[in-house]
Amino acid sequence: MLEQHVNEAQYRAITHGAGAMLVLAGPGSGKTFTVTQRIKYLIEHHHVKPENILVITFTKAAATEMQERFVRLNDGRNDPVHFGTFHSVFFQILRRTYKFTAQNIIREGDKYRLLSQIISEMPDEIRTESRFDDNSDMLQGLLSEISTVKNNGITPQEIRSTTVSQAEFEYIFRLYKQEMNRSRLIDFDDMVLLCRDLLVSRPETLKMWQERFQYILVDEFQDICPLQYEVVRLLAKPQDNLFIVGDDDQAIYGFRGSRPEIMLNFSANYPEALQVLLDVNYRSRRDIVDVADKLIRHNLTRFDKNVRAQNEQLGGVKIYSFQSKLKQAENIAQLIRQYMTQPGARYSDIAILYRTNNHTVYTADRLLKEGIPFSMKEKPRNIYDSAVAKDIIAYMRYAMSEDSVEDFLRIMNRPVRYIKRLTVPRNPFRMRELIDNNRSAGYVIQNIIDLYDNLHFIKNLNPYSAVNFIRKGVGYETFLKKQAAEQGRDAAKDFEELDELMQLAKDFETIPAWLEQIENYDTVMQEILQRERRQKQADTDAVSMVTMHASKGLEWKVVVLPDVNEGVIPHKKAVTDSELEEERRMFYVAMTRAREYLFIFYIQEKEAGNLLPSRFLDEIMTPAL
C-alpha cells in the first residue's frame, strides 16, 4: 500500500506496469522516494521477484542510499534487489565470464605513474611538449581525453587533444592501451567496452543476464554515455522494462562523455514509453525555484517543464557585489557569523560552491583566521606552481632584489634574448658583469640593457600593472604564443593562467606584499588540509566548501555562490552553444542545492576591461523569450 503523501505524478510513476517509462525528476522532487516506492510496488503488486530487479546509479554512495531507503521502506527486510553502479554491474558480468578480480582493476595512482612512464620514454621525434613530465593537471587532462575516446567508442584520431599535440596523444593512447593489455589490467571505461563486446558477441551470455534482470531502473539517467546506454538497452530486451529517472536540466558531466540528448531522444528509441513529470519541488523556497526556473529556460535543448515549489516562502535569494576577492571572502565569513546567531543554527547548514577549485584559498584563509570550521573535498590548486606563474614571479622577484641567479636564469630568455647560460655570473649577481661577458655580441648587449630597463620599470609598478607590463610590454605573451605553436599545442591555458594572475594581483598594492602572500600560500594550504584532517577525525560540525560539480545530489539550508563573473561561470572556455548550455545547467544545479537561502556574490570592477557580472545574473532577473 502506498504512503498517503504520494502526489499524482509520483503515483503514476510508482504504479507503472510493464514497458518503458521516462520520469523527469527535477531538484527536490522526491526522486529517491519514487524509485524505492516503485521497487516495493513491483514486488507486492506485480509479483516481480526481487532478484529480477536491477537498480543502477552513478555513484556507490547513491546506490547505498537507495538500498538503505528501500530496506527501511520494506520494514527492515533486505530483499535481494540488486543495487549497483554502472561499473559494479558491468564488472559483475565480466567477472562471471572472464574470472576478473579486483586485482585486474588499475588503481588511480597507477594510471598516473603509467602515463608518466610513457611520457618519459617518448621518442624525441614525437615529443614536442617540454614541461609536462610531472604535471598532474596535464596527466588528468590526458586521462580525461582517453576516457572520452573509450566512452564514445571512437578512435584517438577522432578527437582533438587540447592537452598535448595530436601526435603525442595518439602515441600515448596506443602505449597506454598496450601496457594495460599486457598487464591484464582494466580501468572503469574498459569495463563498459568489454561488457558491450561480450554481450554482443555471446548471445547465450546476453540471454542469461536478460533473464536475471527483467526490470531495470536507472537513476540520474541524464548522465549516461552512449556505450552505457547501449549495454542497458541490450540487457532490457526483449521486454524493455526500462524505467529511467533523471533531469536533463542537471546534465553537467559532458567532460565524462555523458550525452543529455540520449534522454531527450528516449521516446524515439522507445515510442511506446510513457512520460511523467515530478512537478513539485519539496526542497526549496518559492523564489529560489522561480529564479532557477528563469535561468534554465534560456536553454533551448531541453524538456519543457513547469515545476512549482511546495514552500511558498519568499526572501531566500540575495545578490551582492564586491570590489575584490578579499572583500568577498570577508563578507562570506561575516554572513556565516550572522547565520550562526540563529537558534539551532549549525555550520553544516552552509555550503560554499565554487565553479572550480582554483581560488578557494581566499575564503579558506579567511575562515581559518576567524576560527570558522570548514571542510574541503579537494586541495586548492596552487596557481603559483604553474610554469607561467613561476616566470612572472621570477620577473618581479628579480626586479625587486636583482641578486638571484636562479630567477635571472628563468627569465633571461623568456622571451628569447640569446643570452648564453655560461655568460651569466654566479651569485652575487651584477648586470655589468653580464654585459662585459657578452661584448662580442652587440645585439645581445642591447637585449640585456633593454631587460635591465624593463626590470627597473617593473620595480615601481603595482602588481597588476607589473603583470600586464611583463605580458604586453616585455613580450612574454608573444613568447608563450610562439612557444605553444612550436610545441603543437594551444596557448589558451597559458593565457588563462595569465588572466588569473592579473585578477589575483589586483588585491595587492605593492609587489613585496604580493610576493609575501605567494610565499605563504603553501603554508596556508597546509594549515587548511591539517585542519580538515582534524575535523574529520573529530567529526566536527563544519561549513562545506565544494565545487558545483561535487554538489550534485546534495542540499543545504544556506548556499553561497561566489565569483559569479563572466569567465568563471560561464567558464571562459565555454564558447559553443552546447558548452554554454552545460554551464547554465551547472549554475542551475548549484542554485537548486539551497533550501532556504541562496547568496550570489560577484566581483564588480569599474575599470574598463575588468571583471563583469555573469550573463546568468541578467537571465535570472528576466524570463526567457
C-alpha positions, -999 to 999 in steps of 0.1 A, spaced: 0 0 0 13 34 -10 20 62 15 -7 88 16 15 118 8 23 105 -27 14 131 -53 -4 124 -86 28 124 -107 47 102 -82 17 78 -81 17 74 -119 55 66 -119 53 42 -89 24 22 -102 36 19 -138 34 -16 -150 55 -32 -178 73 -14 -206 95 17 -208 89 49 -188 107 82 -186 104 101 -153 115 137 -154 125 144 -118 137 180 -110 156 191 -80 139 182 -47 110 163 -64 113 131 -44 132 111 -69 147 85 -45 113 82 -27 96 75 -60 122 49 -71 121 29 -38 83 30 -37 82 16 -73 105 -12 -63 82 -22 -35 52 -18 -57 67 -41 -83 73 -68 -57 40 -65 -39 16 -58 -67 32 -72 -99 48 -101 -80 82 -95 -95 109 -115 -78 133 -91 -60 163 -108 -76 149 -99 -111 151 -62 -103 182 -41 -111 187 -6 -99 216 13 -115 231 45 -101 262 65 -110 279 65 -76 284 40 -48 270 65 -23 238 68 -43 235 31 -46 240 26 -9 215 54 0 189 39 -24 193 4 -9 191 17 27 159 37 19 144 6 3 152 -16 33 136 10 57 105 11 34 105 -27 33 101 -30 71 138 -38 75 138 -67 51 168 -67 27 152 -84 -3 178 -94 -29 171 -65 -52 204 -57 -70 216 -21 -63 248 -11 -80 267 14 -101 272 11 -138 307 -1 -132 299 -26 -105 271 -41 -126 293 -44 -157 322 -58 -136 299 -84 -122 291 -95 -158 327 -95 -168 338 -114 -137 313 -142 -144 328 -147 -178 364 -137 -176 371 -145 -140 383 -110 -133 391 -100 -97 397 -66 -80 434 -71 -88 426 -66 -125 414 -30 -119 441 -5 -122 444 20 -93 441 57 -99 477 64 -88 490 36 -111 473 53 -141 493 85 -134 525 65 -130 519 46 -162 513 78 -181 544 94 -166 565 65 -177 551 65 -212 558 103 -215 594 100 -201 602 73 -227 586 91 -256 609 93 -286 623 127 -295 607 127 -329 573 126 -313 578 147 -282 570 184 -286 559 193 -251 589 200 -229 575 206 -195 547 181 -186 565 151 -172 554 157 -137 524 180 -143 494 165 -126 469 188 -144 483 175 -178 481 139 -167 445 145 -156 437 161 -189 452 131 -208 432 106 -187 400 126 -194 407 125 -232 415 88 -231 382 83 -213 363 103 -239 377 81 -267 366 49 -248 332 61 -237 322 73 -272 336 42 -289 358 63 -312 395 63 -323 421 86 -308 423 103 -342 387 114 -339 392 138 -311 413 170 -309 436 168 -279 439 201 -260 464 187 -236 493 177 -259 499 176 -296 478 152 -316 508 130 -325 517 128 -288 482 119 -278 478 91 -303 512 77 -292 503 79 -255 469 63 -261 484 34 -280 511 27 -255 486 31 -226 463 5 -242 492 -18 -250 506 -18 -214 471 -23 -199 465 -53 -221 500 -67 -214 494 -64 -177 458 -77 -180 446 -46 -163 413 -27 -170 400 7 -160 364 18 -155 360 28 -191 373 -6 -203 345 -23 -182 319 -7 -204 337 -15 -237 344 -51 -227 309 -57 -214 293 -43 -246 316 -65 -267 308 -96 -246 270 -92 -247 271 -86 -285 294 -115 -293 278 -141 -270 241 -143 -273 238 -170 -247 255 -148 -221 233 -119 -230 201 -141 -227 213 -153 -192 216 -117 -179 184 -106 -196 165 -133 -177 183 -123 -145 174 -86 -148 139 -84 -161 131 -49 -146 158 -22 -149 156 11 -131 183 38 -139 189 68 -117 203 101 -129 198 89 -165 208 123 -179 245 115 -171 246 83 -192 271 79 -221 264 62 -254 282 29 -245 265 26 -211 231 32 -229 239 6 -254 246 -20 -227 215 -11 -208 193 -14 -239 208 -48 -246 201 -60 -210 165 -46 -211 154 -66 -242 131 -82 -251 106 -69 -226 120 -34 -225 110 -29 -188 133 1 -186 124 27 -160 146 58 -163 147 87 -139 166 119 -144 166 156 -152 181 169 -185 185 203 -168 211 187 -144 233 172 -171 267 186 -162 291 158 -170 298 163 -206 335 161 -200 330 125 -188 312 115 -220 276 119 -209 252 130 -235 219 146 -224 205 141 -259 202 104 -251 175 113 -226 159 138 -249 156 112 -276 145 84 -254 110 83 -269 125 79 -303 141 46 -291 110 36 -272 79 51 -290 56 33 -265 73 48 -235 51 67 -210 64 100 -197 57 117 -163 70 149 -147 76 151 -110 65 187 -109 67 196 -71 99 208 -55 98 199 -19 133 213 -11 135 250 -18 116 282 -11 94 295 -40 117 324 -50 147 300 -53 127 277 -75 115 307 -95 149 323 -103 163 289 -111 135 283 -135 140 317 -152 177 308 -157 172 273 -171 145 284 -196 172 302 -215 185 267 -226 169 257 -259 178 220 -259 156 206 -230 123 192 -220 98 220 -212 88 218 -176 65 236 -151 78 230 -116 62 245 -86 75 249 -50 57 234 -21 73 260 2 56 294 -7 81 314 15 100 343 -2 131 363 6 155 334 1 176 349 -28 202 377 -22 227 391 -48 257 412 -38 288 426 -55 323 433 -40 354 451 -51 378 422 -47 381 386 -38 394 396 -4 363 417 3 342 388 -9 359 364 15 355 388 44 317 391 37 313 353 34 328 350 69 305 377 81 275 360 66 284 328 83 288 346 117 254 362 113 237 329 104 252 312 134 235 336 158 201 320 149 187 294 173 196 258 163 220 270 136 248 247 126 279 252 104 269 221 84 238 240 72 260 261 50 278 253 17 301 275 -4 300 262 -40 327 272 -65 328 267 -103 364 254 -99 387 247 -70 413 273 -81 407 302 -58 391 288 -27 422 297 -8 410 333 -2 378 321 15 396 292 32 422 316 46 396 340 59 376 312 76 408 298 91 416 332 106 382 336 120 380 302 135 351 290 114 353 253 108 350 241 72 357 211 51 371 208 16 369 177 -5 397 188 -28 430 205 -22 430 240 -37 451 242 -68 482 263 -63 482 286 -94 516 298 -83 530 264 -91 524 267 -128 552 274 -152 536 307 -163 533 319 -127 568 309 -119 580 330 -148 560 361 -137 571 357 -100 608 354 -111 605 386 -131 590 405 -101 613 390 -75 644 398 -96 632 433 -103 629 439 -65 663 424 -55 684 419 -86 706 393 -69 691 358 -76 709 339 -104 681 313 -103 654 339 -110 675 355 -138 682 322 -154 645 315 -155 636 348 -173 666 357 -193 653 340 -225 616 344 -219 612 360 -244 643 348 -263 672 373 -259 700 349 -270 717 351 -236 740 321 -231 739 305 -197 777 303 -195 779 341 -196 758 346 -165 779 353 -134 773 334 -102 759 350 -70 762 378 -61 748 388 -95 758 420 -113 743 431 -146 776 449 -155 794 416 -155 768 401 -178 773 430 -203 811 425 -201 808 388 -207 787 394 -239 807 422 -256 814 400 -285 777 401 -295 765 436 -296 728 427 -302 729 406 -270 742 435 -250 713 457 -263 689 429 -252 705 429 -218 702 466 -215 665 465 -225 659 438 -200 677 459 -173 655 489 -181 623 468 -181 632 453 -147 637 488 -132 604 499 -147 586 469 -132 601 477 -98 580 509 -95 547 494 -106 518 479 -86 514 441 -90 485 443 -116 504 468 -138 536 447 -134 520 416 -147 504 435 -176 537 451 -185 555 417 -184 527 403 -205 525 430 -231 555 454 -228 582 428 -223 567 405 -249 560 375 -226 526 368 -242 541 367 -277 567 343 -264 541 320 -250 521 320 -282 552 312 -303 563 285 -279 529 268 -280 529 269 -318 564 253 -319 551 226 -294 520 219 -314 496 230 -287 471 257 -279 483 286 -258 448 292 -243 457 276 -210 488 298 -206 468 329 -213 441 318 -189 468 315 -162 480 350 -170 444 363 -167 441 346 -133 474 361 -121 462 396 -131 430 392 -112 449 380 -81 473 409 -84 445 434 -81 441 426 -44 476 439 -35 490 475 -36 527 466 -38 548 438 -53 565 429 -20 531 425 -4 520 401 -31 553 382 -31 549 377 7 514 363 1 527 339 -25 555 327 -2 528 320 25 504 303 1 517 268 6 517 273 44 481 284 43 471 254 22 489 231 46 470 246 75 438 242 57 445 205 50 457 198 85 426 215 100 404 195 77 420 162 88 415 172 124 379 180 117 373 147 100 388 128 129 367 147 154 336 147 131 333 184 137 303 204 125 317 224 96 308 246 65 312 226 33 334 241 5 329 221 -27 328 226 -64 295 229 -83 302 195 -99 306 179 -65 275 195 -50 252 175 -73 227 153 -53 234 173 -21 214 201 -3 219 227 24 198 253 41 222 281 30 242 281 -2 268 307 -12 279 311 -48 310 333 -50 328 346 -81 297 346 -103 315 365 -131 320 362 -168 349 338 -175 342 319 -143 306 309 -147 301 305 -176 337 294 -179 358 313 -205 364 280 -223 327 276 -229 322 291 -264 298 268 -283 260 268 -277 262 233 -262 290 243 -239 272 274 -227 241 254 -221 260 230 -199 275 259 -179 239 272 -174 228 237 -162 257 237 -138 247 271 -123 211 258 -121 223 227 -102 243 250 -78 213 273 -72 189 244 -65 211 230 -37 196 257 -14 166 250 8 161 284 25 188 310 15 207 315 -18 235 341 -17 250 350 -51 283 370 -50 302 386 -78 332 409 -82 324 442 -97 354 460 -112 347 495 -125 378 499 -147 374 491 -184 382 456 -193 379 443 -158 356 416 -143 320 417 -153 290 401 -137 280 367 -152 254 369 -180 234 344 -159 226 371 -134 208 391 -161 190 359 -171 176 352 -136 162 387 -134 143 384 -167 124 355 -181 134 338 -214 116 348 -245 
